[in-house]
């Protein structure tokens, strides 16, 4: 899988939309650290959860 994100990108987790909009903090291998507006910082395994990039 190719991760198509850079730090600063805005994303949502389609399976948990109540988390709100998140901002990508860092990407290390398959792990994407995102700071979501409603639940704070989450480390996402991009092999399991596909984030959607949004344009704001």
PQR file of N, CA, C, O and H, with PARSE charges and radii, in Angstrom:
ATOM      1  N   UNK A   1       0.841  -1.196   0.000 -0.4000 1.5000
ATOM      2  CA  UNK A   1       0.000   0.000   0.000 -0.0000 2.0000
ATOM      3  C   UNK A   1       0.878   1.249   0.000  0.5500 1.7000
ATOM      4  O   UNK A   1       1.869   1.331   0.726 -0.5500 1.4000
ATOM      5  N   UNK A   2       0.504   2.188  -0.804 -0.4000 1.5000
ATOM      6  CA  UNK A   2       1.213   3.467  -0.855 -0.0000 2.0000
ATOM      7  C   UNK A   2       0.453   4.461   0.004  0.5500 1.7000
ATOM      8  O   UNK A   2      -0.739   4.686  -0.202 -0.5500 1.4000
ATOM      9  H   UNK A   2      -0.301   2.121  -1.394  0.4000 1.0000
ATOM     10  N   UNK A   3       1.140   5.051   0.962 -0.4000 1.5000
ATOM     11  CA  UNK A   3       0.513   6.058   1.813 -0.0000 2.0000
ATOM     12  C   UNK A   3       0.634   7.397   1.111  0.5500 1.7000
ATOM     13  O   UNK A   3       1.730   7.863   0.801 -0.5500 1.4000
ATOM     14  H   UNK A   3       2.109   4.868   1.129  0.4000 1.0000
ATOM     15  N   UNK A   4      -0.507   7.997   0.870 -0.4000 1.5000
ATOM     16  CA  UNK A   4      -0.570   9.207   0.069 -0.0000 2.0000
ATOM     17  C   UNK A   4      -0.773  10.448   0.943  0.5500 1.7000
ATOM     18  O   UNK A   4      -1.504  11.365   0.568 -0.5500 1.4000
ATOM     19  H   UNK A   4      -1.397   7.618   1.122  0.4000 1.0000
ATOM     20  N   UNK A   5      -0.121  10.470   2.105 -0.4000 1.5000
ATOM     21  CA  UNK A   5      -0.288  11.580   3.035 -0.0000 2.0000
ATOM     22  C   UNK A   5       1.053  12.205   3.368  0.5500 1.7000
ATOM     23  O   UNK A   5       2.106  11.578   3.247 -0.5500 1.4000
ATOM     24  H   UNK A   5       0.473   9.725   2.409  0.4000 1.0000
ATOM     25  N   UNK A   6       0.986  13.450   3.788 -0.4000 1.5000
ATOM     26  CA  UNK A   6       2.151  14.167   4.300 -0.0000 2.0000
ATOM     27  C   UNK A   6       1.739  14.840   5.604  0.5500 1.7000
ATOM     28  O   UNK A   6       0.558  15.132   5.791 -0.5500 1.4000
ATOM     29  H   UNK A   6       0.131  13.960   3.887  0.4000 1.0000
ATOM     30  N   UNK A   7       2.677  15.092   6.507 -0.4000 1.5000
ATOM     31  CA  UNK A   7       2.332  15.829   7.723 -0.0000 2.0000
ATOM     32  C   UNK A   7       1.637  17.142   7.373  0.5500 1.7000
ATOM     33  O   UNK A   7       2.067  17.879   6.486 -0.5500 1.4000
ATOM     34  H   UNK A   7       3.637  14.855   6.355  0.4000 1.0000
ATOM     35  N   UNK A   8       0.549  17.411   8.097 -0.4000 1.5000
ATOM     36  CA  UNK A   8      -0.239  18.615   7.849 -0.0000 2.0000
ATOM     37  C   UNK A   8      -1.505  18.348   7.057  0.5500 1.7000
ATOM     38  O   UNK A   8      -2.431  19.159   7.077 -0.5500 1.4000
ATOM     39  H   UNK A   8       0.200  16.812   8.817  0.4000 1.0000
ATOM     40  N   UNK A   9      -1.558  17.211   6.353 -0.4000 1.5000
ATOM     41  CA  UNK A   9      -2.759  16.880   5.588 -0.0000 2.0000
ATOM     42  C   UNK A   9      -3.943  16.662   6.521  0.5500 1.7000
ATOM     43  O   UNK A   9      -3.781  16.174   7.640 -0.5500 1.4000
ATOM     44  H   UNK A   9      -0.806  16.552   6.336  0.4000 1.0000
ATOM     45  N   UNK A  10      -5.127  17.025   6.054 -0.4000 1.5000
ATOM     46  CA  UNK A  10      -6.374  16.811   6.794 -0.0000 2.0000
ATOM     47  C   UNK A  10      -6.994  15.502   6.308  0.5500 1.7000
ATOM     48  O   UNK A  10      -7.061  15.239   5.108 -0.5500 1.4000
ATOM     49  H   UNK A  10      -5.258  17.421   5.145  0.4000 1.0000
ATOM     50  N   UNK A  11      -7.448  14.683   7.269 -0.4000 1.5000
ATOM     51  CA  UNK A  11      -8.010  13.377   6.949 -0.0000 2.0000
ATOM     52  C   UNK A  11      -9.230  13.094   7.822  0.5500 1.7000
ATOM     53  O   UNK A  11      -9.454  13.759   8.833 -0.5500 1.4000
ATOM     54  H   UNK A  11      -7.394  14.897   8.244  0.4000 1.0000
ATOM     55  N   UNK A  12     -10.018  12.089   7.412 -0.4000 1.5000
ATOM     56  CA  UNK A  12     -11.086  11.540   8.242 -0.0000 2.0000
ATOM     57  C   UNK A  12     -10.949  10.027   8.230  0.5500 1.7000
ATOM     58  O   UNK A  12     -10.400   9.442   7.296 -0.5500 1.4000
ATOM     59  H   UNK A  12      -9.836  11.549   6.590  0.4000 1.0000
ATOM     60  N   UNK A  13     -11.460   9.405   9.287 -0.4000 1.5000
ATOM     61  CA  UNK A  13     -11.520   7.954   9.356 -0.0000 2.0000
ATOM     62  C   UNK A  13     -12.945   7.564   8.979  0.5500 1.7000
ATOM     63  O   UNK A  13     -13.861   7.765   9.776 -0.5500 1.4000
ATOM     64  H   UNK A  13     -11.906   9.880  10.045  0.4000 1.0000
ATOM     65  N   UNK A  14     -13.157   7.010   7.784 -0.4000 1.5000
ATOM     66  CA  UNK A  14     -14.517   6.727   7.314 -0.0000 2.0000
ATOM     67  C   UNK A  14     -15.295   5.783   8.245  0.5500 1.7000
ATOM     68  O   UNK A  14     -16.522   5.862   8.306 -0.5500 1.4000
ATOM     69  H   UNK A  14     -12.412   6.846   7.136  0.4000 1.0000
ATOM     70  N   UNK A  15     -14.611   4.908   8.960 -0.4000 1.5000
ATOM     71  CA  UNK A  15     -15.311   3.980   9.847 -0.0000 2.0000
ATOM     72  C   UNK A  15     -15.595   4.597  11.219  0.5500 1.7000
ATOM     73  O   UNK A  15     -16.332   4.011  12.014 -0.5500 1.4000
ATOM     74  H   UNK A  15     -13.615   4.844   8.911  0.4000 1.0000
ATOM     75  N   UNK A  16     -15.023   5.768  11.508 -0.4000 1.5000
ATOM     76  CA  UNK A  16     -15.266   6.482  12.765 -0.0000 2.0000
ATOM     77  C   UNK A  16     -15.367   7.980  12.497  0.5500 1.7000
ATOM     78  O   UNK A  16     -14.543   8.764  12.969 -0.5500 1.4000
ATOM     79  H   UNK A  16     -14.425   6.243  10.863  0.4000 1.0000
ATOM     80  N   UNK A  17     -16.385   8.364  11.738 -0.4000 1.5000
ATOM     81  CA  UNK A  17     -16.519   9.778  11.353 -0.0000 2.0000
ATOM     82  C   UNK A  17     -16.727  10.688  12.558  0.5500 1.7000
ATOM     83  O   UNK A  17     -16.459  11.887  12.479 -0.5500 1.4000
ATOM     84  H   UNK A  17     -17.054   7.728  11.355  0.4000 1.0000
ATOM     85  N   UNK A  18     -17.211  10.123  13.692 -0.4000 1.5000
ATOM     86  CA  UNK A  18     -17.410  10.940  14.889 -0.0000 2.0000
ATOM     87  C   UNK A  18     -16.091  11.405  15.502  0.5500 1.7000
ATOM     88  O   UNK A  18     -16.095  12.254  16.394 -0.5500 1.4000
ATOM     89  H   UNK A  18     -17.428   9.149  13.756  0.4000 1.0000
ATOM     90  N   UNK A  19     -14.959  10.863  15.036 -0.4000 1.5000
ATOM     91  CA  UNK A  19     -13.649  11.345  15.494 -0.0000 2.0000
ATOM     92  C   UNK A  19     -13.406  12.764  14.990  0.5500 1.7000
ATOM     93  O   UNK A  19     -12.603  13.500  15.564 -0.5500 1.4000
ATOM     94  H   UNK A  19     -14.956  10.174  14.312  0.4000 1.0000
ATOM     95  N   UNK A  20     -14.095  13.147  13.922 -0.4000 1.5000
ATOM     96  CA  UNK A  20     -13.924  14.467  13.350 -0.0000 2.0000
ATOM     97  C   UNK A  20     -12.760  14.515  12.365  0.5500 1.7000
ATOM     98  O   UNK A  20     -12.230  13.487  11.946 -0.5500 1.4000
ATOM     99  H   UNK A  20     -14.747  12.549  13.455  0.4000 1.0000
ATOM    100  N   UNK A  21     -12.389  15.716  12.017 -0.4000 1.5000
ATOM    101  CA  UNK A  21     -11.276  15.930  11.091 -0.0000 2.0000
ATOM    102  C   UNK A  21      -9.969  15.788  11.855  0.5500 1.7000
ATOM    103  O   UNK A  21      -9.824  16.289  12.970 -0.5500 1.4000
ATOM    104  H   UNK A  21     -12.820  16.551  12.358  0.4000 1.0000
ATOM    105  N   UNK A  22      -9.029  15.102  11.238 -0.4000 1.5000
ATOM    106  CA  UNK A  22      -7.720  14.932  11.853 -0.0000 2.0000
ATOM    107  C   UNK A  22      -6.630  15.542  11.003  0.5500 1.7000
ATOM    108  O   UNK A  22      -6.781  15.709   9.793 -0.5500 1.4000
ATOM    109  H   UNK A  22      -9.146  14.696  10.332  0.4000 1.0000
ATOM    110  N   UNK A  23      -5.532  15.872  11.653 -0.4000 1.5000
ATOM    111  CA  UNK A  23      -4.358  16.388  10.941 -0.0000 2.0000
ATOM    112  C   UNK A  23      -3.223  15.398  11.120  0.5500 1.7000
ATOM    113  O   UNK A  23      -2.884  15.020  12.240 -0.5500 1.4000
ATOM    114  H   UNK A  23      -5.410  15.737  12.636  0.4000 1.0000
ATOM    115  N   UNK A  24      -2.638  14.981   9.998 -0.4000 1.5000
ATOM    116  CA  UNK A  24      -1.527  14.033  10.032 -0.0000 2.0000
ATOM    117  C   UNK A  24      -0.333  14.691  10.715  0.5500 1.7000
ATOM    118  O   UNK A  24       0.089  15.783  10.335 -0.5500 1.4000
ATOM    119  H   UNK A  24      -2.914  15.288   9.088  0.4000 1.0000
ATOM    120  N   UNK A  25       0.211  14.010  11.735 -0.4000 1.5000
ATOM    121  CA  UNK A  25       1.368  14.509  12.473 -0.0000 2.0000
ATOM    122  C   UNK A  25       2.670  13.895  11.947  0.5500 1.7000
ATOM    123  O   UNK A  25       3.658  14.594  11.724 -0.5500 1.4000
ATOM    124  H   UNK A  25      -0.132  13.122  12.045  0.4000 1.0000
ATOM    125  N   UNK A  26       2.645  12.559  11.753 -0.4000 1.5000
ATOM    126  CA  UNK A  26       3.847  11.883  11.264 -0.0000 2.0000
ATOM    127  C   UNK A  26       3.463  10.572  10.594  0.5500 1.7000
ATOM    128  O   UNK A  26       2.375  10.035  10.804 -0.5500 1.4000
ATOM    129  H   UNK A  26       1.842  11.991  11.934  0.4000 1.0000
ATOM    130  N   UNK A  27       4.392  10.072   9.777 -0.4000 1.5000
ATOM    131  CA  UNK A  27       4.214   8.804   9.086 -0.0000 2.0000
ATOM    132  C   UNK A  27       5.519   8.033   9.229  0.5500 1.7000
ATOM    133  O   UNK A  27       6.575   8.488   8.788 -0.5500 1.4000
ATOM    134  H   UNK A  27       5.276  10.508   9.606  0.4000 1.0000
ATOM    135  N   UNK A  28       5.434   6.862   9.852 -0.4000 1.5000
ATOM    136  CA  UNK A  28       6.594   5.992  10.003 -0.0000 2.0000
ATOM    137  C   UNK A  28       6.177   4.604   9.549  0.5500 1.7000
ATOM    138  O   UNK A  28       5.381   3.932  10.205 -0.5500 1.4000
ATOM    139  H   UNK A  28       4.577   6.493  10.211  0.4000 1.0000
ATOM    140  N   UNK A  29       6.730   4.182   8.413 -0.4000 1.5000
ATOM    141  CA  UNK A  29       6.356   2.914   7.770 -0.0000 2.0000
ATOM    142  C   UNK A  29       4.847   2.880   7.571  0.5500 1.7000
ATOM    143  O   UNK A  29       4.315   3.726   6.852 -0.5500 1.4000
ATOM    144  H   UNK A  29       7.377   4.727   7.880  0.4000 1.0000
ATOM    145  N   UNK A  30       4.136   1.931   8.183 -0.4000 1.5000
ATOM    146  CA  UNK A  30       2.686   1.804   7.999 -0.0000 2.0000
ATOM    147  C   UNK A  30       1.887   2.533   9.065  0.5500 1.7000
ATOM    148  O   UNK A  30       0.658   2.474   9.057 -0.5500 1.4000
ATOM    149  H   UNK A  30       4.568   1.244   8.768  0.4000 1.0000
ATOM    150  N   UNK A  31       2.556   3.216   9.978 -0.4000 1.5000
ATOM    151  CA  UNK A  31       1.877   3.890  11.083 -0.0000 2.0000
ATOM    152  C   UNK A  31       1.739   5.385  10.796  0.5500 1.7000
ATOM    153  O   UNK A  31       2.718   6.085  10.535 -0.5500 1.4000
ATOM    154  H   UNK A  31       3.554   3.264   9.985  0.4000 1.0000
ATOM    155  N   UNK A  32       0.491   5.847  10.853 -0.4000 1.5000
ATOM    156  CA  UNK A  32       0.203   7.261  10.622 -0.0000 2.0000
ATOM    157  C   UNK A  32      -0.338   7.838  11.931  0.5500 1.7000
ATOM    158  O   UNK A  32      -1.367   7.384  12.432 -0.5500 1.4000
ATOM    159  H   UNK A  32      -0.304   5.279  11.065  0.4000 1.0000
ATOM    160  N   UNK A  33       0.343   8.823  12.478 -0.4000 1.5000
ATOM    161  CA  UNK A  33      -0.123   9.480  13.699 -0.0000 2.0000
ATOM    162  C   UNK A  33      -0.959  10.687  13.289  0.5500 1.7000
ATOM    163  O   UNK A  33      -0.516  11.560  12.543 -0.5500 1.4000
ATOM    164  H   UNK A  33       1.179   9.192  12.071  0.4000 1.0000
ATOM    165  N   UNK A  34      -2.199  10.700  13.811 -0.4000 1.5000
ATOM    166  CA  UNK A  34      -3.158  11.739  13.439 -0.0000 2.0000
ATOM    167  C   UNK A  34      -3.738  12.348  14.706  0.5500 1.7000
ATOM    168  O   UNK A  34      -4.084  11.628  15.642 -0.5500 1.4000
ATOM    169  H   UNK A  34      -2.559   9.990  14.417  0.4000 1.0000
ATOM    170  N   UNK A  35      -3.845  13.668  14.737 -0.4000 1.5000
ATOM    171  CA  UNK A  35      -4.487  14.363  15.844 -0.0000 2.0000
ATOM    172  C   UNK A  35      -5.905  14.727  15.407  0.5500 1.7000
ATOM    173  O   UNK A  35      -6.101  15.639  14.603 -0.5500 1.4000
ATOM    174  H   UNK A  35      -3.563  14.253  13.976  0.4000 1.0000
ATOM    175  N   UNK A  36      -6.904  13.996  15.950 -0.4000 1.5000
ATOM    176  CA  UNK A  36      -8.306  14.219  15.592 -0.0000 2.0000
ATOM    177  C   UNK A  36      -8.931  15.240  16.531  0.5500 1.7000
ATOM    178  O   UNK A  36      -8.584  15.308  17.710 -0.5500 1.4000
ATOM    179  H   UNK A  36      -6.745  13.255  16.602  0.4000 1.0000
ATOM    180  N   UNK A  37      -9.869  16.045  15.988 -0.4000 1.5000
ATOM    181  CA  UNK A  37     -10.471  17.132  16.766 -0.0000 2.0000
ATOM    182  C   UNK A  37     -11.321  16.635  17.934  0.5500 1.7000
ATOM    183  O   UNK A  37     -11.430  17.336  18.939 -0.5500 1.4000
ATOM    184  H   UNK A  37     -10.150  15.989  15.030  0.4000 1.0000
ATOM    185  N   UNK A  38     -11.925  15.451  17.837 -0.4000 1.5000
ATOM    186  CA  UNK A  38     -12.827  14.982  18.890 -0.0000 2.0000
ATOM    187  C   UNK A  38     -12.231  13.928  19.818  0.5500 1.7000
ATOM    188  O   UNK A  38     -12.730  13.737  20.927 -0.5500 1.4000
ATOM    189  H   UNK A  38     -11.836  14.881  17.020  0.4000 1.0000
ATOM    190  N   UNK A  39     -11.172  13.240  19.386 -0.4000 1.5000
ATOM    191  CA  UNK A  39     -10.626  12.152  20.215 -0.0000 2.0000
ATOM    192  C   UNK A  39      -9.126  12.266  20.466  0.5500 1.7000
ATOM    193  O   UNK A  39      -8.538  11.404  21.119 -0.5500 1.4000
ATOM    194  H   UNK A  39     -10.767  13.396  18.486  0.4000 1.0000
ATOM    195  N   UNK A  40      -8.511  13.316  19.955 -0.4000 1.5000
ATOM    196  CA  UNK A  40      -7.084  13.513  20.192 -0.0000 2.0000
ATOM    197  C   UNK A  40      -6.212  12.665  19.282  0.5500 1.7000
ATOM    198  O   UNK A  40      -6.603  12.298  18.174 -0.5500 1.4000
ATOM    199  H   UNK A  40      -8.988  14.016  19.424  0.4000 1.0000
ATOM    200  N   UNK A  41      -5.021  12.366  19.779 -0.4000 1.5000
ATOM    201  CA  UNK A  41      -4.004  11.700  18.965 -0.0000 2.0000
ATOM    202  C   UNK A  41      -4.274  10.204  18.862  0.5500 1.7000
ATOM    203  O   UNK A  41      -4.516   9.534  19.867 -0.5500 1.4000
ATOM    204  H   UNK A  41      -4.703  12.665  20.679  0.4000 1.0000
ATOM    205  N   UNK A  42      -4.230   9.688  17.634 -0.4000 1.5000
ATOM    206  CA  UNK A  42      -4.386   8.255  17.369 -0.0000 2.0000
ATOM    207  C   UNK A  42      -3.266   7.817  16.434  0.5500 1.7000
ATOM    208  O   UNK A  42      -2.883   8.545  15.518 -0.5500 1.4000
ATOM    209  H   UNK A  42      -4.034  10.231  16.818  0.4000 1.0000
ATOM    210  N   UNK A  43      -2.746   6.614  16.681 -0.4000 1.5000
ATOM    211  CA  UNK A  43      -1.780   6.006  15.766 -0.0000 2.0000
ATOM    212  C   UNK A  43      -2.551   4.985  14.943  0.5500 1.7000
ATOM    213  O   UNK A  43      -3.085   4.017  15.483 -0.5500 1.4000
ATOM    214  H   UNK A  43      -3.057   6.023  17.425  0.4000 1.0000
ATOM    215  N   UNK A  44      -2.605   5.203  13.646 -0.4000 1.5000
ATOM    216  CA  UNK A  44      -3.398   4.387  12.731 -0.0000 2.0000
ATOM    217  C   UNK A  44      -2.481   3.450  11.956  0.5500 1.7000
ATOM    218  O   UNK A  44      -1.475   3.882  11.392 -0.5500 1.4000
ATOM    219  H   UNK A  44      -2.170   5.990  13.207  0.4000 1.0000
ATOM    220  N   UNK A  45      -2.831   2.168  11.931 -0.4000 1.5000
ATOM    221  CA  UNK A  45      -2.119   1.206  11.091 -0.0000 2.0000
ATOM    222  C   UNK A  45      -2.763   1.280   9.708  0.5500 1.7000
ATOM    223  O   UNK A  45      -3.911   0.871   9.532 -0.5500 1.4000
ATOM    224  H   UNK A  45      -3.648   1.817  12.389  0.4000 1.0000
ATOM    225  N   UNK A  46      -2.032   1.794   8.739 -0.4000 1.5000
ATOM    226  CA  UNK A  46      -2.605   2.026   7.412 -0.0000 2.0000
ATOM    227  C   UNK A  46      -2.891   0.727   6.669  0.5500 1.7000
ATOM    228  O   UNK A  46      -3.568   0.748   5.641 -0.5500 1.4000
ATOM    229  H   UNK A  46      -1.099   2.126   8.882  0.4000 1.0000
ATOM    230  N   UNK A  47      -2.391  -0.404   7.168 -0.4000 1.5000
ATOM    231  CA  UNK A  47      -2.717  -1.699   6.551 -0.0000 2.0000
ATOM    232  C   UNK A  47      -4.122  -2.146   6.951  0.5500 1.7000
ATOM    233  O   UNK A  47      -4.744  -2.948   6.254 -0.5500 1.4000
ATOM    234  H   UNK A  47      -1.842  -0.421   8.003  0.4000 1.0000
ATOM    235  N   UNK A  48      -4.617  -1.625   8.074 -0.4000 1.5000
ATOM    236  CA  UNK A  48      -5.923  -2.042   8.586 -0.0000 2.0000
ATOM    237  C   UNK A  48      -6.991  -0.983   8.342  0.5500 1.7000
ATOM    238  O   UNK A  48      -8.112  -1.307   7.950 -0.5500 1.4000
ATOM    239  H   UNK A  48      -4.111  -0.974   8.640  0.4000 1.0000
ATOM    240  N   UNK A  49      -6.646   0.283   8.573 -0.4000 1.5000
ATOM    241  CA  UNK A  49      -7.613   1.380   8.451 -0.0000 2.0000
ATOM    242  C   UNK A  49      -7.171   2.302   7.327  0.5500 1.7000
ATOM    243  O   UNK A  49      -6.034   2.774   7.304 -0.5500 1.4000
ATOM    244  H   UNK A  49      -5.736   0.547   8.891  0.4000 1.0000
ATOM    245  N   UNK A  50      -8.083   2.552   6.394 -0.4000 1.5000
ATOM    246  CA  UNK A  50      -7.794   3.482   5.307 -0.0000 2.0000
ATOM    247  C   UNK A  50      -8.375   4.842   5.633  0.5500 1.7000
ATOM    248  O   UNK A  50      -9.589   4.992   5.770 -0.5500 1.4000
ATOM    249  H   UNK A  50      -9.006   2.168   6.412  0.4000 1.0000
ATOM    250  N   UNK A  51      -7.518   5.817   5.754 -0.4000 1.5000
ATOM    251  CA  UNK A  51      -7.959   7.192   5.997 -0.0000 2.0000
ATOM    252  C   UNK A  51      -8.300   7.839   4.665  0.5500 1.7000
ATOM    253  O   UNK A  51      -7.748   7.476   3.626 -0.5500 1.4000
ATOM    254  H   UNK A  51      -6.532   5.695   5.643  0.4000 1.0000
ATOM    255  N   UNK A  52      -9.207   8.794   4.704 -0.4000 1.5000
ATOM    256  CA  UNK A  52      -9.550   9.567   3.510 -0.0000 2.0000
ATOM    257  C   UNK A  52      -9.021  10.977   3.660  0.5500 1.7000
ATOM    258  O   UNK A  52      -9.277  11.650   4.659 -0.5500 1.4000
ATOM    259  H   UNK A  52      -9.655   9.090   5.547  0.4000 1.0000
ATOM    260  N   UNK A  53      -8.281  11.415   2.659 -0.4000 1.5000
ATOM    261  CA  UNK A  53      -7.761  12.777   2.640 -0.0000 2.0000
ATOM    262  C   UNK A  53      -8.894  13.720   2.251  0.5500 1.7000
ATOM    263  O   UNK A  53      -9.687  13.415   1.360 -0.5500 1.4000
ATOM    264  H   UNK A  53      -8.073  10.868   1.848  0.4000 1.0000
ATOM    265  N   UNK A  54      -8.966  14.861   2.922 -0.4000 1.5000
ATOM    266  CA  UNK A  54      -9.985  15.844   2.577 -0.0000 2.0000
ATOM    267  C   UNK A  54      -9.319  17.161   2.205  0.5500 1.7000
ATOM    268  O   UNK A  54      -8.212  17.467   2.648 -0.5500 1.4000
ATOM    269  H   UNK A  54      -8.323  15.108   3.646  0.4000 1.0000
ATOM    270  N   UNK A  55      -9.996  17.904   1.407 -0.4000 1.5000
ATOM    271  CA  UNK A  55      -9.511  19.231   1.008 -0.0000 2.0000
ATOM    272  C   UNK A  55     -10.288  20.278   1.783  0.5500 1.7000
ATOM    273  O   UNK A  55     -11.513  20.354   1.693 -0.5500 1.4000
ATOM    274  H   UNK A  55     -10.895  17.655   1.047  0.4000 1.0000
ATOM    275  N   UNK A  56      -9.559  21.087   2.550 -0.4000 1.5000
ATOM    276  CA  UNK A  56     -10.239  22.131   3.317 -0.0000 2.0000
ATOM    277  C   UNK A  56      -9.831  23.494   2.825  0.5500 1.7000
ATOM    278  O   UNK A  56     -10.300  24.505   3.348 -0.5500 1.4000
ATOM    279  H   UNK A  56      -8.563  21.025   2.624  0.4000 1.0000
TER
END
